[in-house]
Amino acid sequence: MKLIEYKSDFYQLSGKASDINRQIAFAGIAIIWIFRITKNDTISMPTGLLLPVKLFVFGLALDLIHYVWSSSTWGIFHMIKEWQFKNENKEVSHSRLLVVPIWILFYLKIFSVLLAYYFLFRFVGSSCFK
């Protein structure tokens, strides 16, 4: 397999991982919604679900930040190189430091959602299987 094919697979798989992560974050919020408490037209949430819901929302916020940061990084990089070389077909390279924040955000958003599910499952286990 050519190196470019690995890169293509990476782009496809990391995009899919982001999509799945986003969907399961929303599903986690929906699960938490099931456990809400409604009393006298007031909705509250068991305290054991506050951390998971915060982590789900944080994961979704990181997802947005990840895409905004990534698109801004590569958009600005492209604009600078286009201005510098005035040639779209010029071979250019980038500093590996440009991708570090992108990787950090990618893994943080996934970790946040996985951690949220850990705490959600602990809550469900302690609430439902006493």
Secondary structure as UniProt FT lines:
FT   HELIX           3..34
FT   STRAND          37..39
FT   TURN            40..41
FT   STRAND          42..44
FT   HELIX           47..49
FT   HELIX           50..85
FT   TURN            88..89
FT   HELIX           96..98
FT   HELIX           100..128
//
